């Protein structure tokens, strides 16, 4: 953030207010988080499990075919 202040005595109150606002804005910290539907979380977990099982099955079927 850029705060513009003037050196004139006439603008003292406005400059002080601007500096206070800039200081306050500088202290604001944002945290990000994901809004996830519990159903979608479960679906994603099940898809990952299916993928793991398919990989395990394909590895097992190739090892049986080699014997």
N, C-alpha and C positions, 0 to 999 in steps of 0.2 A: 504494500500500500504506500502511496506517496501522499504526504500531507503538505500542502502549500500554506505557508504563513507569511504575514507581512510584518516588516519592522516598524511600521508606524504606530504611535500610541493610540491612534484612533481605532485601530483594528485589534487592540490587545485582547479583549474579551473573546472575540471570534477566533483569534489565533490560539488562545488558551483552550477553548472548547475543541478546536480541531486537533490539537495535540493530545488532549485527553481521549478523544474518540479514537485516534490512531493508536494510542497506547492500549486502549481497551481491545481494539480489533486485533492487535498483534498478539494478545494473550489468548485468543480463542483457539482451541485445539479441536479438530474434527476427528471422529473415529468412524471408520467404515465398518459396516456389517452387512451380511446378506440376508435378505428376507427369503427364506426357503419354506415352502409348504412341506409339512411332515410327510405327506403322501409322496411328493416328488423325491424326497430324500430316500424313502423306502424303495421307490422304483429305481433310483440310481444304484442303490446297494444291490438290488436283485439283478440288475443288468451286469454289474461288475462280477457278481457270483456266476452268472451264466457264462460270461466270457472266460472266467477261470476254469469252469468245468469243461467248456469246449476245448480249451487249450490242453487240459489234462487228458481229455478223451482222445484228441488227435495224437498226442504223444504216446499214449498207451496203445492205440490201434497201429501205429507205425512200428512200435517195438514188437508187437505180436506178429505182424506180417513178416518181419525180418527173421523170425524163428522158424 
